[in-house]
Amino acid sequence: MSHDQPFAHRHLLGIEQLGPRDIATILDLADSYVDLNRQASKHSDVLAGLTQINMFFENSTRTQASFEIAGKRLGADVMNMAMQASSIKKGETLIDTAMTLNAMHPDLLVVRHPQSGAVDLLAQKVNCAVLNAGDGRHEHPTQALLDALTIRRAKGRLHRLNVAIGGDIAHSRVARSNILLLGKMENRIRLIGPPTLMPAQIGEFGVEVFEDMHQGLKEVDVVMMLRLQKERMDGGFIPSEREYYHRYGLDAEKLALARPDAIVMHPGPMNRGVEIDGTLADDINRSVIQEQVEMGVAVRMAAMELLARNLRSVPA
């Protein structure tokens, strides 16, 4: 691909470290990969000779599959390490893991970890490029980038839009990365959800907060619903799923308050009938949920190519 904008980062650990130009560079390159991925022959050789290791300390079928397909389409040697059943269970520390990895000389390391900051720590100890595939409640940068690409392609722009993010904000690294990215690109962000699912320091985020879905959705361009992360909850965050859906689930009646051309998003996996009405999720005129999955592969291809270029320009 002939997109030669500079991308001066060794790793992709979060949106926090990226500027608007970095974000645009990734999205522009990803756009060209969307075209490649729709062709009969989807192969490129920009990562030929490089080794990509996917280390998922936390299960994620969707993200892991997306990174694996992205690496293989670019010609990398891709290996998945099953961390659930690995030496981590025997008490090996993250530092020991880093030392073991260094001895294998990988070029790209894709890491998902249940603890915030773990991926950053690993990046300090390994001699390769690290991509954060989600760490605790901290960040999930490639999800925010694929969401941004989906919005840009649907709306024709990625600035001065009104974006509503609804649901479990407190436990969501997707929400945090999206708030950072959309804020950097000059969008107005509204968060909608019960107070129990809002982060304590929400006032520092430069967003509007709504407890009432009907008020929060008025005249928005984009509606992004989040999964209820029951595995991160310790009890009384919501009264019941039925009550939650009544107040905070997205259905046609609530969506009618948004702009007529508003798009509906969800990072998946969805709890249908809890966060979003199943019919609405499948409505090809409003929902871009399938496009998000497609954009995920393209964005991850772009991110890995940009990091690989930097690897090749640095002498060993």
JOSUL-V93330 format. One line per field, one symbol per residue. ss: DSSP state (~ for helix, > for strand, _ for the rest). phi: phi as a letter, one per 40 degrees, with the letter a starting at -180 (. if undefined). psi: psi as a letter, one per 20 degrees, with the letter a starting at -180 (. if undefined). Layout:
ss->???
phi->???
psi->???
//
This chain:
ss->___________>_______~~~~~~~~~~~~~~~~~~_____________>>>>>>____~~~~~~~~~~~~~___>>>>>_~~~_~~~~___~~~~~~~~~~~___>>>>>>____~~~~~~~~___>>>>>>>___>_~~~~~~~~~~~~~~~______>>>>>______~~~~~~~~~~~~___>>>>>__~~~____~~~~__>>>__~~~~_____>>>>____~~~________~~~~~~~~_>_~~~~_______>>>>_____>___>_~~~~_____>_~~~~~~~~~~~~~~~~~~~~~~~~~___
phi->.bcbccbcbcbbbacdcccdcdccccccccdccdcdccccbbbbbcbdgcbbbcbbcbcadccccccccdccccgccbbbcccdbccdccgccccccccccdccfcbbbbbbacbcgcccccccbbcbcbbcchbfccaaccccccccccccccbgabafbcbbbbhccdcbcccccccccccccgbcbbbbicdcbbcccccccgbcbbcbcccccdgccbbbcbcccccbbbhccbcacccccdcbccbccccccccdbccbbacgccccgbcacdcccccccbcbcccdcccdccccccccccccdccccccc
psi->qkokqqnlphrnhrhhiqrhggghgghgghghhgggiirgokqrkhjpiqpppoooipqngggggghgggghhjjqoppppnhhjaihhjjprhggggggghiilrhpopppqippihhggghiiqkrpppokpocjfrmhhghhhgggggghhiirkqlqopppqcmhhjohggghhggghghklqppppprqhijpqhkhhiilrqpphphhghipkqhpooqqpomhijqkclhqgrhghggghiqprhghhihrqhjqqpqpirqqnpjghqphghhjoihhpkghhggghgggghggghgghhghghipq.
//
